[in-house]
Amino acid sequence: MPDPAPDIIAQSPHENSVVIETNPAADDCHVRTAWGCTWTGIVALVFLRLVVGWHFFTEGAKKFEYDSGRHELKMTFSAEGFFNGAKGPLAGFFQSQAPTTHDWRELLAQPQQMTPEASDKLTAWVTRYVARRKNELAKGQTTEAEFIEIVPGAAWGEQIREDWQKIAGQFKKIKSLSDEQRTQADKVLETQERNLADFLAEEALDMQDYQHQLWRLEQAEGVGGADEIPFRKERIAAKQADVSRIPLRWVAAVKKNDQYLADNLGDVLTPEQQSSPLGSRVETAVTDPQVTQLARNNLLVACVITAVGFCLLIGLFTPIAAILGALFLLMVMATQPPWVDGAKSEFFYYQLTEFAALVLLAATCAGKYAGLDSIIHRWWSKRGTTKGA
């Protein structure tokens, strides 16, 4: 079909020259089309920036909670589960960022076959231990905490006790304490050790079963072809996920006991001492450094997410905010690579989608439209022009 408004090529009065006459209507049509496409893209970029910014901002803001009693913000978020659930080649690095809770992975999560003889021996010991402790409690007696070798959590218990003794030792080194307060600290430690021994004895049979399941998984993984047959790989991965959740309740219980020890040692101080700088020194002495570091990481993550979302919403420093958000999501995706058995592939691809959106926002001038970046850009350009003049 011929062009409805073709350009007119006419011969000029001069023999060897040609005059090209353009059609204004055709040029105006092309300009309007380009202008429309440009503004469609701008509106789409601004919409994308606002949506991603709102998601980041709301996810970051809900990690804080205002304490009306103390008139301060509190963290309601912990990255510990995120770090501990990491899979793949970087799993060790991410897991090292979370508190080890007295090295439970090395001392408790150990494969061990549960033979009938071992099961009967442990059952008999648990029965005797429970009967003895009931008799002691009835008579008001106290004995030293007992961690014998046949108890699956014995090595972990010894490590916990050693760590608690270090904490109590640091507490007792504070010069402002009286001899009576140091004696009270020793009693607090002894009580916590006995409670720990009772806890491990109560959970001994379940811990034995847990270690046996780890042993069975180890045997299943060692069978030839386990990595090649799809349904076997899926079954082993599912079993690994189930077994990995078993010790979490024990770890959580020990964390509570860690906090009980810290709180009880703090209660040894007088009210005047608690409100003085000594209270802060004691809090530092009785707090696990790994817990303190995790709290800092939690605050950093929450602040970065909130700041990225806020900057994207108002279009301020958009490329920088988008790059920071993309790097954060890249770190998150690195914890669940989809090619690793047991990883959450749907979680990875969900993050990948938003990662791609952030890369697009970083590569374009998405903040110069309906954002504060336009004001900064005009100010900077005007400043450069003034200097040049």
Secondary structure, DSSP 8 states (H G I E B T S, - for coil): ---SS--EEEE-SSTT-EEEE--HHHHHHHHHHHHHHHHHHHHHHHHHHHHHHHHHHHHHHTTEEEETTTTEEEE---SHHHHHT--STTHHHHHHTS--TTTHHHHTS------HHHHHHHHHHHHHHHHHHHHHHHHT--------TTSTTHHHHHHHHHHHHHHHHHHHT-TTS-HHHHHHHHHHHHHHHHHHHHHHHHTHHHHHHHHHHHHHHHHHHHSTTTTT-HHHHHHHHHHHHHHHHTTHHHHHHHHHHHHHHHHHHHHTS-HHHHHSHHHHHHHHHHS-HHHHHHHHHHHHHHHHHHHHHHHHHHTSSHHHHHHHHHHHHHHHHHTS-TTSTT--HHHHHHHHHHHHHHHHHHHTTGGGSSSTHHHHHHHHHHHHHHHH-
